[in-house]
Amino acid sequence: MKNKLLALAAFISCLHILPAFTADKASAKEEPPSYPVLDLSQSKPSKVTVLGGAALTEAVRNESGYMIPIEGKILYAFDGEGNAVWTHGLSSKPDSLSAGLGGLLYAVSRKTTLCMISPGGRELWKTRPGFNIEGNPLAGRDGRVYVRGGGKIACYGLKGTRRWTADVDGQDTALPLMELNDGRLLVFLTKTEGGKSCALTMSPFGQAMEELTFTGLVKAASPCGDGVLLSFADGAIGLFSVQDGKCISKWIKPASQTGFSSSAEIVTDVFSSRTAAFISGSPARLLYVNTQTGAIEMEGKTGINASALRYKAVTAQGLALADGGTAECYSSEALPVWKAKYSNASSWTYMFITDEGCISFMGKDWVISTYRVKQSLSSAQESSYKEKTATQYFSFYSNSLLNSSDIYGRAVSSQQSLEMMEDWKNGDFGEREQDYISLLNKEINSISTAYSSSASSRGSDGSYYLTNLAYCKEIFALASYSQLASFSPTIARLLVKTSGSPLSTSLVKAAGETAFDADGALIDALLYTARHTPTSGSDVTLMAICDATYEICRFMGRPTFMKKGNAILSYLLYPQFSQRVHDYAKKTLDKIMEEKL
């Protein structure tokens, strides 16, 4: 028995040794990745589209999909599965294509011509600024657009009228023109001080403000809600911001904290409006940074060469990055979601990666090949595309003390009104706009307040606006001719609020003249007005609704007509309306068809 017990003890002691040996052997085996890794060179594309020419620029995303101009002077719209949704002819071949507000696009041709394109692909206007345009146009927050080149910067409105031009020598066109968080322009300069980058700030109205020197040599920059994110040559990163009207360096992370040995690429709005991604090195180090505080929230390693980056974007799958041979997608925890390898990088010019988990390569052989890299899609996933909302440059407008009243009369004099309208039509008004918008905002808010009040308030300060209809009409005409998107929401709200009132027809006309309607609020307000306008004795208002619908659909394109514009004109064909209104609605439909939206 004793011998048996000794033998059992020896066997048990061996068991304590065996697991350690087995674990060592297991650790030598490479664990399979928890994410799909695909070799696209060994796969057939899920979709192939033959174009009429090679792609001219990178794909630009808007509400209609992924916009691609080709050599045959055609603009293609592709969806996330690689399907061609529509095509539209262009008058010239763009050198560049960039996104504006509300799905609008800006194209630059031959470096001499700026063209604005509707969300449906129709060219709305074009202009020559008088200099060679360098870099992409910058879409301002209220519908204006900036272009630069030849030591100049020029600003244009929504209908193509030049608002101002300014001389700015020594611009560094390797870094983009951009807006700071309060709306002022940030213009990088070629000159340096002690090896540190310099820049100039300007108001949205063309006025030079101050010259700045940064803490290092800036190699990349990108705007975000908190200011402008900066990447420096030595691997440091930081945020340049405006607080209480003053430009400050809000935070900086030196290379010792980022772990970068060179400048980083930047992607903003990654998983939240206050998270940005910084990518640097090969294989690239990935950092997620809180833009407000500079705190590093997550970090990870990728298989991407950041210095050879061909694509970067936020998708519903995650953060998509690609170089000449590898594409990878990362989650909010900086972990891989999928990886894909491909060859023959010299055979394609551009690529784009979609929410649906597809990669499309724009080949030099006039073919777009689409591959699916993520097979399982969550039905809860939302599109990563977020349309920018038009806002005003509130930081630059004065709080006007003027207010119309029965005692003091109109706040905007007849002479001021004439001067303002002349400036809106002729352009080059520059800093005068600052006072114009301040006055209009004040008066429009007062009109809105007056019409929100009950009839018993006619003896209050708002009585002037209720009894001086011609003046109110004048104010809304001035706002609509400003070529700014920022007045659209107010006009839409007042259309609903004053439906059936004497002000209604003027607001309908103002809606048509404004034309910009990214969220469909103006079209919705027109339909509401049509439904709440008396069917008898209101033909003028109803026909004005037809005209406004035409102008908005013409400006915003086919998607707006198909979704909402058609519903208005169809409603006005109902039997309760007069034959005159029926004929006018049919004529308007014919005009829209002739536009070939």
Steps between C-alpha positions, in 0.01 A plus 500: 500500500784737591668439163172571320461831685855605410437418135176702503679802654771482233232493225320801647826696520550433128157643427609833653782518247304399188255796487785751500662321208168484312431872555841589357426295189158667460645850532732422210196459275366820344141570603267555204372860477150575627429708189484410128823532299443491125727483198309691232750400231364145540135612485264610229333839543136497603425786262673634188399823324651612170523879475535731202843615616744495788414654836632854533488550877445315823139405574316769696219398728169685529137405570468336156796265548857508372557757224762421233572722197652325198688606188189484286363810681254287693431499874414159644323433828569158657333345801678303773457171315680626189187561293483803271197697625499775237718694258497865396690682230758769582614787281871442572737255669558585869850516647347460845164429661407586859190499721301805608197545723186299446640262240626780275827438315777731384706418192812680377583469129828594333587670832322808369129428547290435810172317444226415749309174439164402650464182711348342189800581279370804310736795453344806665755771424865554416736792538862593436664667799781647288781285642606136489315318777732305731361224721137411561235767559400542865126487572407757768243432767223721357523401132788723392805342336865609500763443229860612490803529271745753363535669836124561528194362678150549361158428651178418309133464598255219426406647160858576393526872580843596634472637852860615538858444393818561702875498438684246717858448387714203596224243554613144571274306262638168628273554801126552442305818554264437794262654752567524873227421752362857501494518119810706429731377223838348577754552219838330537800693366824378341715709730621363831646648815774296664382192309142551621202540268320831460139569405253782451140517619226684309135578569234336279465843338859527372656705779853400614501443876832380642820319409600199708802281568448139606709293741657292222503423130143407396482218244127415514186674626131418518200698634277361774226640724755616759737676258772378263699187578871520417766240430863612530811375321654363822198278581323737738128574462282784630183706476491863391177669607316827557376572852336829600606649169867412547708243311671256736687171494249309709706184548807326362630144529877473438648208307602338830129455576371416151777255423527648150837568339352699211184690410163324511199479273177627660139377479231694689154400630607140562216328693412834665522868417778538759723210401773525235738236370871564450697249289879498460786263420539165323340287620284793609425578861135602551383740771145607583515843665236710673507825304382711793754384757777333300463179705605184316193277527619192308811387317584214271730363233407463134654335197476822299785717376380848603745678270344316203137543606263489202168524684363591843134531599248425771247234401219319682744208529762713672807707408617391154864545399679385185842522338618357169455137598294473818167630628400468864205602714516578873236510772453763769735289719772532230462127424484358145154437354632362170813504286539463126805464277519575129761522227550698179474835676637661183190390307259730687500870581250543784296290741217542750370288788132506591269456797382174347845343534606530136822620337479651151811548286491753215718337236706663230320267258172698552359229728381533859535169684320453831587234760310414815733476798248476783233235459289541812336840530302607803154634420549750782794667328432853386663687218820676597410790270384805692395807304636827636228740613515859381572745781584867529824672601348618827838589653543774240154660503427797720201518733317777322310731734278617215145378504204611294217665690202729449697779663840471327387338176694237306837372622619438144450830320385517139849614396666215689260255339588624151874487572473151644307365200747660258788339685334158503453516123832661399733337754837607643342647812754351741476616861170684447332162517578480870261789575244384245458154654490641853209730402312229310533249783366752748201593285412145397502387864276795590257416218489138614430606858224737389321232299535252784307731728125497530279763341469666839867602484448747217556785737846371594837575341427233238211699356726672246572170322135397505378824346788574258472205265701661218800544729489136611484389138805715428699340782432148376586597143834633626567179693414281201732691263795469740605167339540349845365166621462615860167681446322188366395354840347831613307545175370143527379550858331830418328349195324255729436761768348759263319264264187671366614844616581796270869423552468148360552577128813706567650221709423248225690721254786534748517120529531470122768767477700340783471156330743324738307230685733228628258346751179553302360748754412761233325244280309366802396855589381562142284187510361606838421844359329349196281284724408792727436760234134567409415342166311807378659839443850369567624418151789746528635329812451151356678591176781653705528162675545340155778746417675447833478122461659527156787717626575274798486180292717657231758599761496189718457250217305188417501349854305800635248487215443125531468506878288811551473743209285269293258461792433877511430535128286183499298638792429822309338290226223394740148598387443757776746738336420724206578417138751783504692331783476161325646642180780676688592184696514299173713769339735488799531121471590543132768757590652260753503221242675730251771569758596129490573491869 
